[in-house]
Amino acid sequence: MNQEHQPVTREDLDRHKIELTEAIRAVVQETVPDLVRAVVQETVRAVVQETVPDLVRAVVQETVRAVVQETVPDLVRAVVQETVPDLVRAVVQETVPALIHAIVQETETKLLSAFFSYQEHAEIKYRKLSADVTNVNAAAELRLGNLESRVIELEKRVLRGGSHQ
């Protein structure tokens, strides 16, 4: 964001979008393993054993095992190897929108705060300008009044001087 309260640019929005994406990615990476462990550990075993055919289960276990070996720490790997990707996806689908919503609300608050500060600053400048114009008008009226008085005084002198001759 610009510190000088200038309008938000496309570059600012793009940069903020990247920051939000990185923040969401970091939050998901931090929260998904705990959510998986807490939600999936006890319930997935029963659901998998009752609902998924052995062939699909074997394919899913191999796929998950390959992904886990590359990306997930050993502690989480032991829990995830027996889960179904659809259940993990369901947990993520429930969690990520709430996180995105919270981040968007925080961003909106920051933007509104920045625009409010800019509006207050502009209002102060407008009031100062208005006061300056009022002062200039008052000074001009005073000087014009003084000039009129002097002209009238000169006219009186001229008229008095002309009647004596």
C-alpha positions in Angstrom: 0.0 0.0 0.0 1.1 3.5 -0.6 1.9 5.4 2.6 1.0 8.7 1.1 -2.7 7.9 0.8 -2.8 7.7 -3.0 -5.3 5.6 -4.9 -4.6 1.9 -4.9 -3.0 0.8 -8.1 -3.2 -2.5 -10.1 0.3 -3.2 -9.0 -0.7 -2.8 -5.3 -3.6 -5.2 -5.9 -1.5 -7.7 -7.6 1.1 -7.6 -4.9 -1.6 -7.9 -2.3 -3.1 -10.9 -4.2 0.4 -12.6 -4.1 0.7 -11.9 -0.4 -2.8 -13.3 0.2 -2.0 -16.4 -1.9 1.2 -17.0 0.1 -0.6 -16.5 3.4 -3.4 -18.9 2.5 -0.8 -21.5 1.3 1.1 -21.1 4.6 -2.1 -21.4 6.7 -3.2 -24.4 4.8 0.1 -26.1 5.1 0.1 -25.4 8.9 -3.5 -26.4 9.6 -4.2 -29.3 7.2 -2.0 -31.9 9.0 -3.5 -31.1 12.4 -7.0 -31.2 11.0 -6.3 -34.4 9.1 -4.9 -36.0 12.3 -7.8 -34.9 14.5 -10.7 -35.5 12.1 -9.5 -38.4 10.0 -7.6 -40.6 12.3 -10.6 -42.4 13.9 -13.4 -41.9 11.4 -11.6 -42.6 8.1 -10.6 -46.1 9.0 -14.2 -47.2 9.6 -15.5 -45.3 6.5 -12.8 -46.7 4.2 -13.3 -50.2 5.4 -17.1 -50.1 4.9 -17.5 -47.9 1.7 -14.4 -48.1 -0.5 -13.8 -51.2 -2.7 -10.4 -52.9 -2.2 -9.2 -51.9 -5.7 -9.9 -48.2 -5.2 -8.5 -48.4 -1.7 -5.2 -49.9 -3.0 -4.9 -47.2 -5.7 -5.6 -44.4 -3.2 -3.2 -45.8 -0.7 -0.4 -45.9 -3.3 -1.2 -42.4 -4.5 -1.3 -41.0 -1.0 1.8 -42.8 0.0 3.8 -41.3 -2.9 2.5 -37.8 -2.2 3.2 -38.3 1.6 6.8 -39.4 1.0 7.6 -36.2 -0.9 5.7 -33.6 1.0 4.4 -34.5 4.5 6.4 -35.0 7.7 6.8 -38.5 9.1 4.3 -37.9 11.9 1.5 -36.9 9.6 2.4 -39.6 7.0 1.5 -42.4 9.4 -2.0 -40.9 9.8 -2.6 -39.9 6.2 -1.5 -43.2 4.6 -4.8 -44.8 5.6 -7.1 -41.9 4.5 -9.1 -41.2 1.5 -8.2 -38.0 -0.5 -11.9 -37.1 -0.8 -12.1 -36.8 3.0 -9.0 -34.7 3.1 -10.4 -32.5 0.3 -13.7 -32.1 2.2 -11.8 -30.9 5.3 -9.8 -28.5 3.2 -13.0 -27.3 1.4 -14.6 -26.5 4.8 -11.5 -24.8 6.2 -10.0 -22.8 3.3 -13.1 -20.7 2.6 -13.3 -19.6 6.2 -9.6 -18.7 6.1 -10.0 -16.8 2.9 -13.1 -15.0 4.3 -11.1 -13.9 7.4 -8.2 -12.7 5.3 -10.5 -10.9 2.9 -12.3 -9.2 5.8 -9.0 -8.1 7.3 -7.9 -6.8 3.9 -11.2 -4.9 3.5 -10.8 -3.4 6.9 -7.3 -2.2 6.1 -8.4 -0.8 2.7 -11.4 1.0 4.3 -9.1 2.4 7.1 -6.6 3.7 4.4 -9.4 5.3 2.4 -10.9 6.8 5.6 -7.5 8.3 6.5 -7.2 9.7 3.0 -10.7 11.2 3.2 -10.0 12.8 6.6 -6.8 14.3 5.3 -8.6 15.7 2.2 -11.4 17.1 4.4 -8.8 18.9 6.5 -7.1 20.4 3.4 -10.5 21.5 2.1 -11.5 23.2 5.4 -8.1 24.9 5.5 -8.5 26.1 1.9 -12.0 27.3 2.6 -10.8 29.2 5.7 -8.0 30.7 3.6 -10.4 31.9 0.9 -12.7 33.3 3.6 -9.8 35.2 5.1 -8.7 36.5 1.7 -12.3 37.7 1.0 -12.5 39.4 4.4 -9.1 41.1 3.9 -10.1 42.2 0.4 -13.4 43.6 1.7 -11.6 45.5 4.4 -9.1 47.0 2.0 -11.8 47.9 -0.5 -13.7 49.6 2.3 -10.6 51.5 3.3 -10.1 52.5 -0.4 -13.7 53.7 -0.7 -13.3 55.8 2.4 -10.1 57.4 1.0 -11.8 58.1 -2.3 -14.8 59.6 -0.6 -12.4 61.7 1.5 -10.5 62.8 -1.6 -13.8 63.7 -3.3 -14.8 65.8 -0.3 -11.5 67.6 -0.4 -11.7 68.2 -4.1 -15.3 69.5 -3.8 -14.3 71.7 -0.9 -11.3 72.9 -2.7 -13.3 73.7 -5.9 -16.0 75.7 -4.0 -13.4 78.0 -2.5 -12.0 79.0 -5.8 
